[in-house]
Amino acid sequence: MKNKVLLCDDEKHILRAAEIKLTRAGYQVECADDGQEAWEAIQRSVPDILVTDLQMPRMDGLELCRRLRENPNTRHLPILMLTAKGFEQSHREMVNQCEVIAIICKPFSPRELAQTVERVLNGTYGAAACPSGAAPSSAELN
């Protein structure tokens, strides 16, 4: 059975590039245009991993993560956070509070995203150096 990945970003070109790469890597991929759409999709069917942007309309990535962590059914869902290079330290601290596994800075390589997803799902993320663009979460550093 294929692992299910939910991609959430309001930038269509990023969604499409990541969707193509992850589909070719053998994942079942669902896409959402914003946090609200992702939240609704997760209520229907919980994915194996969520890859979400930080800044989006209707519901941003932080609010989505907070809701997921408050829900017993999604509390342990692995989350990768996508964000622009100008990521501020205050945002990093908020993301770490949401127990995000990794922060991946845009622009990123779809190949490296697929590799990170694979390593998270097979339990080896953090066992080797992070791919360029992926920063370890506070949980990985401890």
Secondary structure per residue as TSV (DSSP state, phi and psi in degrees):
chain	resnum	aa	ss	phi	psi
A	1	M	-	360.0	135.1
A	2	K	-	-73.8	142.7
A	3	N	-	-72.9	142.0
A	4	K	E	-98.3	127.7
A	5	V	E	-113.8	130.2
A	6	L	E	-104.4	120.0
A	7	L	E	-101.0	133.7
A	8	C	E	-134.8	113.5
A	9	D	-	-161.5	144.6
A	10	D	S	-88.2	-2.2
A	11	E	-	-97.3	107.8
A	12	K	H	-57.2	-40.0
A	13	H	H	-66.1	-32.8
A	14	I	H	-70.9	-45.3
A	15	L	H	-56.5	-47.4
A	16	R	H	-65.2	-45.2
A	17	A	H	-62.8	-44.4
A	18	A	H	-67.5	-39.9
A	19	E	H	-61.4	-45.1
A	20	I	H	-61.5	-48.0
A	21	K	H	-64.6	-44.6
A	22	L	H	-68.9	-36.3
A	23	T	H	-64.5	-44.2
A	24	R	H	-64.8	-27.0
A	25	A	T	-80.6	-2.0
A	26	G	T	100.2	10.6
A	27	Y	-	-92.6	151.8
A	28	Q	E	-86.7	119.8
A	29	V	E	-115.4	132.8
A	30	E	E	-120.7	143.0
A	31	C	E	-117.8	146.4
A	32	A	E	-134.1	142.8
A	33	D	S	-84.9	-15.4
A	34	D	S	-161.1	175.2
A	35	G	H	-62.6	-36.1
A	36	Q	H	-64.0	-44.1
A	37	E	H	-64.8	-38.8
A	38	A	H	-65.2	-43.5
A	39	W	H	-57.8	-45.6
A	40	E	H	-64.2	-40.3
A	41	A	H	-64.2	-39.7
A	42	I	H	-68.4	-31.5
A	43	Q	H	-65.8	-31.1
A	44	R	H	-78.9	-40.9
A	45	S	-	-159.7	117.9
A	46	V	-	-75.8	125.5
A	47	P	-	-77.0	174.4
A	48	D	S	-81.4	-24.3
A	49	I	E	-157.1	148.4
A	50	L	E	-116.2	132.0
A	51	V	E	-117.1	114.1
A	52	T	E	-131.6	147.7
A	53	D	E	-75.9	159.1
A	54	L	S	-83.5	-54.1
A	55	Q	S	-99.6	114.6
A	56	M	-	-147.9	159.5
A	57	P	S	-73.2	168.4
A	58	R	S	63.7	-59.7
A	59	M	S	-143.6	122.7
A	60	D	-	-81.8	173.5
A	61	G	H	-62.8	-35.2
A	62	L	H	-65.7	-43.9
A	63	E	H	-64.9	-41.1
A	64	L	H	-58.4	-47.6
A	65	C	H	-62.5	-42.3
A	66	R	H	-58.6	-46.3
A	67	R	H	-61.7	-41.9
A	68	L	H	-65.3	-39.4
A	69	R	H	-72.7	-25.0
A	70	E	H	-80.2	-18.1
A	71	N	S	-93.5	122.7
A	72	P	T	-57.9	-29.3
A	73	N	T	-74.8	-19.8
A	74	T	T	-125.2	5.3
A	75	R	T	-53.8	-35.3
A	76	H	T	-105.3	13.3
A	77	L	-	-63.0	124.4
A	78	P	-	-65.5	134.4
A	79	I	E	-128.7	130.8
A	80	L	E	-109.6	133.8
A	81	M	E	-108.2	127.1
A	82	L	E	-96.2	139.7
A	83	T	E	-155.6	162.0
A	84	A	E	-70.3	157.7
A	85	K	T	-57.7	-30.9
A	86	G	T	-78.6	31.4
A	87	F	-	-61.2	120.1
A	88	E	-	-84.5	152.7
A	89	Q	H	-58.4	-37.7
A	90	S	H	-62.9	-38.0
A	91	H	H	-67.4	-40.6
A	92	R	H	-58.1	-42.2
A	93	E	H	-64.5	-40.7
A	94	M	H	-64.2	-42.2
A	95	V	H	-62.8	-42.0
A	96	N	H	-62.3	-33.6
A	97	Q	H	-64.9	-25.8
A	98	C	T	-87.2	5.3
A	99	E	T	57.8	46.7
A	100	V	-	-77.3	136.6
A	101	I	S	-71.0	-41.6
A	102	A	E	-152.3	151.6
A	103	I	E	-108.1	123.4
A	104	I	E	-113.8	119.4
A	105	C	E	-83.4	137.9
A	106	K	E	-84.5	144.6
A	107	P	S	-73.7	149.1
A	108	F	-	-130.1	162.6
A	109	S	-	-87.2	124.7
A	110	P	H	-57.3	-33.1
A	111	R	H	-63.2	-45.2
A	112	E	H	-67.3	-34.7
A	113	L	H	-61.6	-46.4
A	114	A	H	-61.1	-40.5
A	115	Q	H	-64.7	-40.6
A	116	T	H	-65.4	-44.2
A	117	V	H	-57.8	-46.1
A	118	E	H	-61.5	-44.4
A	119	R	H	-67.0	-36.4
A	120	V	H	-64.4	-47.5
A	121	L	H	-68.9	-29.6
A	122	N	T	-95.3	5.4
A	123	G	T	80.4	16.0
A	124	T	-	-107.7	3.5
A	125	Y	T	-66.6	131.2
A	126	G	T	97.3	-14.1
A	127	A	S	-79.1	-20.8
A	128	A	S	-129.3	175.2
A	129	A	-	-61.5	148.1
A	130	C	-	-68.1	147.0
A	131	P	-	-65.3	156.1
A	132	S	T	-58.1	137.0
A	133	G	T	93.6	-18.7
A	134	A	E	-103.4	124.4
A	135	A	E	-103.7	137.1
A	136	P	E	-68.2	148.3
A	137	S	-	-78.3	171.9
A	138	S	H	-62.8	-31.9
A	139	A	H	-64.5	-35.9
A	140	E	H	-71.4	-31.2
A	141	L	H	-79.2	-19.3
A	142	N	-	-87.8	360.0
